[in-house]
């Protein structure tokens, strides 16, 4: 059954996420997505040209929210430790809130064509570079340790978050705020001068 209050494209993507997470990309048919979203095939093809387009939209939507949060946090101009904490908490929270989307995309992203893979890599690179710039500036100012290059510190931080779908469960013992704070504490401990 399609969730209430969503636009048609949102219902289609939500249905695709549920089905891809449960059955896998290959085992899910367009007809199953259409039925789960309570739309016609024509409606699906009006918004998405293919199942591959749905897969890319799952990622595009998630990285779009995360990049908007990153830009907003950096624009606030807080001190580096506060900025990194806010980035990590936001990233963990959006990943935890979208754990199925993240798991589906990580598991299935190899199916993207060259053009979509290039777009995916460009968005990830933009996020990484903006985060790295925060760390590099703080290192140059002596507010963060420079023992580990900023690029490596950011790769480690993002790598921890990328693994979230393998162990985090929305119905588990920890609400998303708890691992968000714990991961932010861990990253900041590694950057402490």
Rosetta constraint file for C-alpha pairs under 8 A:
AtomPair CA 1 CA 36 HARMONIC 5.59 0.50
AtomPair CA 1 CA 37 HARMONIC 6.63 0.50
AtomPair CA 1 CA 38 HARMONIC 6.97 0.50
AtomPair CA 2 CA 11 HARMONIC 6.04 0.50
AtomPair CA 2 CA 14 HARMONIC 7.94 0.50
AtomPair CA 2 CA 15 HARMONIC 7.00 0.50
AtomPair CA 2 CA 36 HARMONIC 6.12 0.50
AtomPair CA 2 CA 37 HARMONIC 4.84 0.50
AtomPair CA 2 CA 38 HARMONIC 6.11 0.50
AtomPair CA 3 CA 11 HARMONIC 6.72 0.50
AtomPair CA 6 CA 10 HARMONIC 5.63 0.50
AtomPair CA 6 CA 11 HARMONIC 5.78 0.50
AtomPair CA 7 CA 11 HARMONIC 6.15 0.50
AtomPair CA 8 CA 12 HARMONIC 6.23 0.50
AtomPair CA 8 CA 39 HARMONIC 7.63 0.50
AtomPair CA 8 CA 43 HARMONIC 7.86 0.50
AtomPair CA 9 CA 13 HARMONIC 6.20 0.50
AtomPair CA 9 CA 44 HARMONIC 7.59 0.50
AtomPair CA 9 CA 47 HARMONIC 6.42 0.50
AtomPair CA 10 CA 14 HARMONIC 6.00 0.50
AtomPair CA 11 CA 15 HARMONIC 6.08 0.50
AtomPair CA 11 CA 37 HARMONIC 5.35 0.50
AtomPair CA 12 CA 16 HARMONIC 6.15 0.50
AtomPair CA 12 CA 33 HARMONIC 6.78 0.50
AtomPair CA 12 CA 34 HARMONIC 7.10 0.50
AtomPair CA 12 CA 36 HARMONIC 7.93 0.50
AtomPair CA 12 CA 37 HARMONIC 5.13 0.50
AtomPair CA 12 CA 39 HARMONIC 7.77 0.50
AtomPair CA 12 CA 44 HARMONIC 6.90 0.50
AtomPair CA 13 CA 17 HARMONIC 6.08 0.50
AtomPair CA 13 CA 54 HARMONIC 6.39 0.50
AtomPair CA 13 CA 57 HARMONIC 7.43 0.50
AtomPair CA 13 CA 58 HARMONIC 6.70 0.50
AtomPair CA 14 CA 18 HARMONIC 6.33 0.50
AtomPair CA 14 CA 37 HARMONIC 7.60 0.50
AtomPair CA 15 CA 19 HARMONIC 6.20 0.50
AtomPair CA 15 CA 33 HARMONIC 5.75 0.50
AtomPair CA 15 CA 36 HARMONIC 5.54 0.50
AtomPair CA 15 CA 37 HARMONIC 5.35 0.50
AtomPair CA 16 CA 20 HARMONIC 5.77 0.50
AtomPair CA 16 CA 33 HARMONIC 5.58 0.50
AtomPair CA 16 CA 54 HARMONIC 7.14 0.50
AtomPair CA 17 CA 21 HARMONIC 5.87 0.50
AtomPair CA 17 CA 58 HARMONIC 7.35 0.50
AtomPair CA 17 CA 100 HARMONIC 6.68 0.50
AtomPair CA 17 CA 101 HARMONIC 5.95 0.50
AtomPair CA 17 CA 104 HARMONIC 7.03 0.50
AtomPair CA 18 CA 22 HARMONIC 6.15 0.50
AtomPair CA 18 CA 100 HARMONIC 7.38 0.50
AtomPair CA 19 CA 23 HARMONIC 5.67 0.50
AtomPair CA 19 CA 24 HARMONIC 6.95 0.50
AtomPair CA 19 CA 25 HARMONIC 7.84 0.50
AtomPair CA 19 CA 28 HARMONIC 6.41 0.50
AtomPair CA 19 CA 32 HARMONIC 7.96 0.50
AtomPair CA 19 CA 33 HARMONIC 7.19 0.50
AtomPair CA 20 CA 24 HARMONIC 4.32 0.50
AtomPair CA 20 CA 25 HARMONIC 4.85 0.50
AtomPair CA 20 CA 27 HARMONIC 7.96 0.50
AtomPair CA 20 CA 28 HARMONIC 6.38 0.50
AtomPair CA 20 CA 104 HARMONIC 6.39 0.50
AtomPair CA 21 CA 25 HARMONIC 7.90 0.50
AtomPair CA 21 CA 100 HARMONIC 6.13 0.50
AtomPair CA 21 CA 101 HARMONIC 7.77 0.50
AtomPair CA 21 CA 103 HARMONIC 7.30 0.50
AtomPair CA 21 CA 104 HARMONIC 5.64 0.50
AtomPair CA 23 CA 27 HARMONIC 5.80 0.50
AtomPair CA 23 CA 28 HARMONIC 6.24 0.50
AtomPair CA 24 CA 28 HARMONIC 6.31 0.50
AtomPair CA 24 CA 104 HARMONIC 7.81 0.50
AtomPair CA 25 CA 108 HARMONIC 7.02 0.50
AtomPair CA 28 CA 32 HARMONIC 6.58 0.50
AtomPair CA 28 CA 33 HARMONIC 7.48 0.50
AtomPair CA 29 CA 33 HARMONIC 6.60 0.50
AtomPair CA 30 CA 34 HARMONIC 6.17 0.50
AtomPair CA 30 CA 41 HARMONIC 7.75 0.50
AtomPair CA 30 CA 51 HARMONIC 6.87 0.50
AtomPair CA 31 CA 35 HARMONIC 6.16 0.50
AtomPair CA 31 CA 41 HARMONIC 7.24 0.50
AtomPair CA 32 CA 36 HARMONIC 6.04 0.50
AtomPair CA 33 CA 37 HARMONIC 6.02 0.50
AtomPair CA 34 CA 38 HARMONIC 5.97 0.50
AtomPair CA 34 CA 39 HARMONIC 5.30 0.50
AtomPair CA 34 CA 40 HARMONIC 5.92 0.50
AtomPair CA 34 CA 41 HARMONIC 6.02 0.50
AtomPair CA 34 CA 44 HARMONIC 6.87 0.50
AtomPair CA 35 CA 39 HARMONIC 6.52 0.50
AtomPair CA 35 CA 40 HARMONIC 7.75 0.50
AtomPair CA 39 CA 43 HARMONIC 6.16 0.50
AtomPair CA 39 CA 44 HARMONIC 7.05 0.50
AtomPair CA 40 CA 44 HARMONIC 6.50 0.50
AtomPair CA 41 CA 45 HARMONIC 6.13 0.50
AtomPair CA 42 CA 46 HARMONIC 5.95 0.50
AtomPair CA 43 CA 47 HARMONIC 6.62 0.50
AtomPair CA 44 CA 48 HARMONIC 5.79 0.50
AtomPair CA 44 CA 49 HARMONIC 7.81 0.50
AtomPair CA 45 CA 49 HARMONIC 5.15 0.50
AtomPair CA 45 CA 50 HARMONIC 6.96 0.50
AtomPair CA 48 CA 53 HARMONIC 5.62 0.50
AtomPair CA 48 CA 54 HARMONIC 6.36 0.50
AtomPair CA 49 CA 53 HARMONIC 6.11 0.50
AtomPair CA 50 CA 54 HARMONIC 6.70 0.50
AtomPair CA 51 CA 55 HARMONIC 6.42 0.50
AtomPair CA 52 CA 56 HARMONIC 6.30 0.50
AtomPair CA 52 CA 111 HARMONIC 7.59 0.50
AtomPair CA 52 CA 112 HARMONIC 6.89 0.50
AtomPair CA 53 CA 57 HARMONIC 6.07 0.50
AtomPair CA 54 CA 58 HARMONIC 6.29 0.50
AtomPair CA 55 CA 59 HARMONIC 6.87 0.50
AtomPair CA 55 CA 105 HARMONIC 6.91 0.50
AtomPair CA 55 CA 108 HARMONIC 7.84 0.50
AtomPair CA 55 CA 109 HARMONIC 7.75 0.50
AtomPair CA 56 CA 60 HARMONIC 6.01 0.50
AtomPair CA 56 CA 112 HARMONIC 7.31 0.50
AtomPair CA 56 CA 116 HARMONIC 7.10 0.50
AtomPair CA 57 CA 61 HARMONIC 5.80 0.50
AtomPair CA 58 CA 62 HARMONIC 6.50 0.50
AtomPair CA 58 CA 101 HARMONIC 6.17 0.50
AtomPair CA 58 CA 105 HARMONIC 7.04 0.50
AtomPair CA 59 CA 63 HARMONIC 6.05 0.50
AtomPair CA 59 CA 101 HARMONIC 7.23 0.50
AtomPair CA 59 CA 102 HARMONIC 7.41 0.50
AtomPair CA 59 CA 105 HARMONIC 6.23 0.50
AtomPair CA 59 CA 120 HARMONIC 7.96 0.50
AtomPair CA 60 CA 64 HARMONIC 5.79 0.50
AtomPair CA 60 CA 120 HARMONIC 7.70 0.50
AtomPair CA 61 CA 65 HARMONIC 6.38 0.50
AtomPair CA 62 CA 66 HARMONIC 6.27 0.50
AtomPair CA 62 CA 94 HARMONIC 7.84 0.50
AtomPair CA 62 CA 98 HARMONIC 7.60 0.50
AtomPair CA 62 CA 101 HARMONIC 7.70 0.50
AtomPair CA 62 CA 102 HARMONIC 7.93 0.50
AtomPair CA 63 CA 67 HARMONIC 5.85 0.50
AtomPair CA 63 CA 123 HARMONIC 7.30 0.50
AtomPair CA 63 CA 124 HARMONIC 7.79 0.50
AtomPair CA 64 CA 68 HARMONIC 6.11 0.50
AtomPair CA 65 CA 69 HARMONIC 6.23 0.50
AtomPair CA 65 CA 94 HARMONIC 7.93 0.50
AtomPair CA 66 CA 70 HARMONIC 6.16 0.50
AtomPair CA 66 CA 90 HARMONIC 7.56 0.50
AtomPair CA 66 CA 91 HARMONIC 6.40 0.50
AtomPair CA 66 CA 94 HARMONIC 6.95 0.50
AtomPair CA 67 CA 71 HARMONIC 6.11 0.50
AtomPair CA 67 CA 127 HARMONIC 6.25 0.50
AtomPair CA 68 CA 72 HARMONIC 6.16 0.50
AtomPair CA 69 CA 73 HARMONIC 6.09 0.50
AtomPair CA 69 CA 87 HARMONIC 7.76 0.50
AtomPair CA 69 CA 90 HARMONIC 7.03 0.50
AtomPair CA 70 CA 74 HARMONIC 6.16 0.50
AtomPair CA 70 CA 87 HARMONIC 6.08 0.50
AtomPair CA 70 CA 90 HARMONIC 7.95 0.50
AtomPair CA 70 CA 127 HARMONIC 7.62 0.50
AtomPair CA 70 CA 131 HARMONIC 7.89 0.50
AtomPair CA 71 CA 75 HARMONIC 6.04 0.50
AtomPair CA 72 CA 76 HARMONIC 6.47 0.50
AtomPair CA 73 CA 77 HARMONIC 7.55 0.50
AtomPair CA 73 CA 83 HARMONIC 6.52 0.50
AtomPair CA 73 CA 86 HARMONIC 6.77 0.50
AtomPair CA 73 CA 87 HARMONIC 6.74 0.50
AtomPair CA 74 CA 78 HARMONIC 7.51 0.50
AtomPair CA 74 CA 83 HARMONIC 6.52 0.50
AtomPair CA 74 CA 134 HARMONIC 7.95 0.50
AtomPair CA 77 CA 83 HARMONIC 7.66 0.50
AtomPair CA 78 CA 82 HARMONIC 6.07 0.50
AtomPair CA 78 CA 83 HARMONIC 5.72 0.50
AtomPair CA 79 CA 83 HARMONIC 6.10 0.50
AtomPair CA 80 CA 84 HARMONIC 6.03 0.50
AtomPair CA 80 CA 134 HARMONIC 6.75 0.50
AtomPair CA 80 CA 135 HARMONIC 7.28 0.50
AtomPair CA 80 CA 138 HARMONIC 6.09 0.50
AtomPair CA 80 CA 143 HARMONIC 7.50 0.50
AtomPair CA 81 CA 85 HARMONIC 6.06 0.50
AtomPair CA 81 CA 188 HARMONIC 6.91 0.50
AtomPair CA 82 CA 86 HARMONIC 6.07 0.50
AtomPair CA 83 CA 87 HARMONIC 6.11 0.50
AtomPair CA 83 CA 134 HARMONIC 7.94 0.50
AtomPair CA 84 CA 88 HARMONIC 6.09 0.50
AtomPair CA 84 CA 134 HARMONIC 7.71 0.50
AtomPair CA 84 CA 135 HARMONIC 7.89 0.50
AtomPair CA 84 CA 184 HARMONIC 7.51 0.50
AtomPair CA 84 CA 188 HARMONIC 7.52 0.50
AtomPair CA 85 CA 89 HARMONIC 6.02 0.50
AtomPair CA 85 CA 181 HARMONIC 7.83 0.50
AtomPair CA 85 CA 184 HARMONIC 5.27 0.50
AtomPair CA 85 CA 185 HARMONIC 7.58 0.50
AtomPair CA 85 CA 188 HARMONIC 7.39 0.50
AtomPair CA 86 CA 90 HARMONIC 5.92 0.50
AtomPair CA 87 CA 91 HARMONIC 6.01 0.50
AtomPair CA 88 CA 92 HARMONIC 6.00 0.50
AtomPair CA 88 CA 157 HARMONIC 7.88 0.50
AtomPair CA 88 CA 180 HARMONIC 6.71 0.50
AtomPair CA 88 CA 183 HARMONIC 7.23 0.50
AtomPair CA 88 CA 184 HARMONIC 5.44 0.50
AtomPair CA 89 CA 93 HARMONIC 5.94 0.50
AtomPair CA 89 CA 177 HARMONIC 7.38 0.50
AtomPair CA 89 CA 180 HARMONIC 4.68 0.50
AtomPair CA 89 CA 181 HARMONIC 6.24 0.50
AtomPair CA 89 CA 183 HARMONIC 7.89 0.50
AtomPair CA 89 CA 184 HARMONIC 6.41 0.50
AtomPair CA 90 CA 94 HARMONIC 6.07 0.50
AtomPair CA 90 CA 180 HARMONIC 7.71 0.50
AtomPair CA 91 CA 95 HARMONIC 6.03 0.50
AtomPair CA 91 CA 161 HARMONIC 7.37 0.50
AtomPair CA 92 CA 96 HARMONIC 5.90 0.50
AtomPair CA 92 CA 161 HARMONIC 6.14 0.50
AtomPair CA 92 CA 164 HARMONIC 7.93 0.50
AtomPair CA 92 CA 176 HARMONIC 7.32 0.50
AtomPair CA 92 CA 179 HARMONIC 7.52 0.50
AtomPair CA 92 CA 180 HARMONIC 5.22 0.50
AtomPair CA 93 CA 97 HARMONIC 5.96 0.50
AtomPair CA 93 CA 176 HARMONIC 5.81 0.50
AtomPair CA 93 CA 177 HARMONIC 6.73 0.50
AtomPair CA 93 CA 180 HARMONIC 6.42 0.50
AtomPair CA 94 CA 98 HARMONIC 5.99 0.50
AtomPair CA 95 CA 99 HARMONIC 5.51 0.50
AtomPair CA 95 CA 102 HARMONIC 6.66 0.50
AtomPair CA 95 CA 161 HARMONIC 7.43 0.50
AtomPair CA 95 CA 164 HARMONIC 7.35 0.50
AtomPair CA 95 CA 165 HARMONIC 7.94 0.50
AtomPair CA 96 CA 164 HARMONIC 7.21 0.50
AtomPair CA 96 CA 165 HARMONIC 7.57 0.50
AtomPair CA 96 CA 168 HARMONIC 7.09 0.50
AtomPair CA 96 CA 169 HARMONIC 7.97 0.50
AtomPair CA 96 CA 170 HARMONIC 7.08 0.50
AtomPair CA 96 CA 176 HARMONIC 6.11 0.50
AtomPair CA 97 CA 170 HARMONIC 7.68 0.50
AtomPair CA 97 CA 176 HARMONIC 7.76 0.50
AtomPair CA 98 CA 102 HARMONIC 6.14 0.50
AtomPair CA 99 CA 103 HARMONIC 6.03 0.50
AtomPair CA 99 CA 164 HARMONIC 7.54 0.50
AtomPair CA 99 CA 165 HARMONIC 5.44 0.50
AtomPair CA 99 CA 168 HARMONIC 7.75 0.50
AtomPair CA 99 CA 169 HARMONIC 7.95 0.50
AtomPair CA 99 CA 170 HARMONIC 7.98 0.50
AtomPair CA 100 CA 104 HARMONIC 6.00 0.50
AtomPair CA 100 CA 165 HARMONIC 7.34 0.50
AtomPair CA 101 CA 105 HARMONIC 6.10 0.50
AtomPair CA 102 CA 106 HARMONIC 6.03 0.50
AtomPair CA 102 CA 165 HARMONIC 6.65 0.50
AtomPair CA 103 CA 107 HARMONIC 6.00 0.50
AtomPair CA 103 CA 165 HARMONIC 5.46 0.50
AtomPair CA 103 CA 166 HARMONIC 7.68 0.50
AtomPair CA 104 CA 108 HARMONIC 5.93 0.50
AtomPair CA 105 CA 109 HARMONIC 5.22 0.50
AtomPair CA 109 CA 117 HARMONIC 8.00 0.50
AtomPair CA 112 CA 116 HARMONIC 5.74 0.50
AtomPair CA 112 CA 117 HARMONIC 5.61 0.50
AtomPair CA 113 CA 117 HARMONIC 6.01 0.50
AtomPair CA 114 CA 118 HARMONIC 6.06 0.50
AtomPair CA 115 CA 119 HARMONIC 6.38 0.50
AtomPair CA 116 CA 120 HARMONIC 6.06 0.50
AtomPair CA 117 CA 121 HARMONIC 6.10 0.50
AtomPair CA 118 CA 122 HARMONIC 6.10 0.50
AtomPair CA 119 CA 123 HARMONIC 6.27 0.50
AtomPair CA 120 CA 124 HARMONIC 6.30 0.50
AtomPair CA 121 CA 125 HARMONIC 5.93 0.50
AtomPair CA 122 CA 126 HARMONIC 6.13 0.50
AtomPair CA 123 CA 127 HARMONIC 6.32 0.50
AtomPair CA 124 CA 128 HARMONIC 6.09 0.50
AtomPair CA 125 CA 129 HARMONIC 5.95 0.50
AtomPair CA 126 CA 130 HARMONIC 6.17 0.50
AtomPair CA 127 CA 131 HARMONIC 6.26 0.50
AtomPair CA 128 CA 132 HARMONIC 5.94 0.50
AtomPair CA 128 CA 154 HARMONIC 7.03 0.50
AtomPair CA 128 CA 155 HARMONIC 7.87 0.50
AtomPair CA 129 CA 133 HARMONIC 6.05 0.50
AtomPair CA 130 CA 134 HARMONIC 6.72 0.50
AtomPair CA 131 CA 135 HARMONIC 6.70 0.50
AtomPair CA 131 CA 154 HARMONIC 6.96 0.50
AtomPair CA 132 CA 136 HARMONIC 5.99 0.50
AtomPair CA 132 CA 150 HARMONIC 5.73 0.50
AtomPair CA 132 CA 151 HARMONIC 5.92 0.50
AtomPair CA 132 CA 154 HARMONIC 6.05 0.50
AtomPair CA 133 CA 137 HARMONIC 6.02 0.50
AtomPair CA 133 CA 150 HARMONIC 7.95 0.50
AtomPair CA 134 CA 138 HARMONIC 6.37 0.50
AtomPair CA 135 CA 139 HARMONIC 6.11 0.50
AtomPair CA 135 CA 144 HARMONIC 7.29 0.50
AtomPair CA 135 CA 150 HARMONIC 5.65 0.50
AtomPair CA 135 CA 154 HARMONIC 7.96 0.50
AtomPair CA 136 CA 140 HARMONIC 6.10 0.50
AtomPair CA 136 CA 149 HARMONIC 7.99 0.50
AtomPair CA 136 CA 150 HARMONIC 5.46 0.50
AtomPair CA 137 CA 141 HARMONIC 6.24 0.50
AtomPair CA 138 CA 142 HARMONIC 6.16 0.50
AtomPair CA 138 CA 143 HARMONIC 5.01 0.50
AtomPair CA 138 CA 144 HARMONIC 5.39 0.50
AtomPair CA 139 CA 143 HARMONIC 5.75 0.50
AtomPair CA 139 CA 144 HARMONIC 4.57 0.50
AtomPair CA 139 CA 145 HARMONIC 5.80 0.50
AtomPair CA 139 CA 146 HARMONIC 5.48 0.50
AtomPair CA 139 CA 150 HARMONIC 7.81 0.50
AtomPair CA 140 CA 144 HARMONIC 8.00 0.50
AtomPair CA 140 CA 146 HARMONIC 7.89 0.50
AtomPair CA 142 CA 146 HARMONIC 7.94 0.50
AtomPair CA 142 CA 193 HARMONIC 7.28 0.50
AtomPair CA 143 CA 192 HARMONIC 7.64 0.50
AtomPair CA 143 CA 193 HARMONIC 6.58 0.50
AtomPair CA 144 CA 191 HARMONIC 5.14 0.50
AtomPair CA 144 CA 192 HARMONIC 5.35 0.50
AtomPair CA 144 CA 193 HARMONIC 5.05 0.50
AtomPair CA 145 CA 191 HARMONIC 5.24 0.50
AtomPair CA 145 CA 192 HARMONIC 5.60 0.50
AtomPair CA 145 CA 193 HARMONIC 4.09 0.50
AtomPair CA 146 CA 150 HARMONIC 7.44 0.50
AtomPair CA 146 CA 191 HARMONIC 7.74 0.50
AtomPair CA 146 CA 193 HARMONIC 7.72 0.50
AtomPair CA 148 CA 152 HARMONIC 6.52 0.50
AtomPair CA 148 CA 153 HARMONIC 6.42 0.50
AtomPair CA 149 CA 153 HARMONIC 6.36 0.50
AtomPair CA 150 CA 154 HARMONIC 6.13 0.50
AtomPair CA 151 CA 155 HARMONIC 6.16 0.50
AtomPair CA 152 CA 156 HARMONIC 6.15 0.50
AtomPair CA 153 CA 157 HARMONIC 6.21 0.50
AtomPair CA 153 CA 187 HARMONIC 7.86 0.50
AtomPair CA 153 CA 191 HARMONIC 7.81 0.50
AtomPair CA 154 CA 158 HARMONIC 6.01 0.50
AtomPair CA 155 CA 159 HARMONIC 5.82 0.50
AtomPair CA 156 CA 160 HARMONIC 6.26 0.50
AtomPair CA 157 CA 161 HARMONIC 6.67 0.50
AtomPair CA 157 CA 187 HARMONIC 6.31 0.50
AtomPair CA 158 CA 162 HARMONIC 6.06 0.50
AtomPair CA 159 CA 163 HARMONIC 6.41 0.50
AtomPair CA 160 CA 164 HARMONIC 6.83 0.50
AtomPair CA 160 CA 183 HARMONIC 7.92 0.50
AtomPair CA 163 CA 167 HARMONIC 7.30 0.50
AtomPair CA 164 CA 168 HARMONIC 5.45 0.50
AtomPair CA 165 CA 169 HARMONIC 7.70 0.50
AtomPair CA 168 CA 172 HARMONIC 7.28 0.50
AtomPair CA 170 CA 175 HARMONIC 7.19 0.50
AtomPair CA 170 CA 176 HARMONIC 7.56 0.50
AtomPair CA 174 CA 178 HARMONIC 6.06 0.50
AtomPair CA 174 CA 179 HARMONIC 7.03 0.50
AtomPair CA 175 CA 179 HARMONIC 7.49 0.50
AtomPair CA 176 CA 180 HARMONIC 6.13 0.50
AtomPair CA 177 CA 181 HARMONIC 6.16 0.50
AtomPair CA 178 CA 182 HARMONIC 6.18 0.50
AtomPair CA 179 CA 183 HARMONIC 5.85 0.50
AtomPair CA 180 CA 184 HARMONIC 6.13 0.50
AtomPair CA 181 CA 185 HARMONIC 6.04 0.50
AtomPair CA 182 CA 186 HARMONIC 6.21 0.50
AtomPair CA 183 CA 187 HARMONIC 6.23 0.50
AtomPair CA 184 CA 188 HARMONIC 6.08 0.50
AtomPair CA 185 CA 189 HARMONIC 6.00 0.50
AtomPair CA 186 CA 190 HARMONIC 6.49 0.50
AtomPair CA 187 CA 191 HARMONIC 6.54 0.50
AtomPair CA 188 CA 192 HARMONIC 6.08 0.50
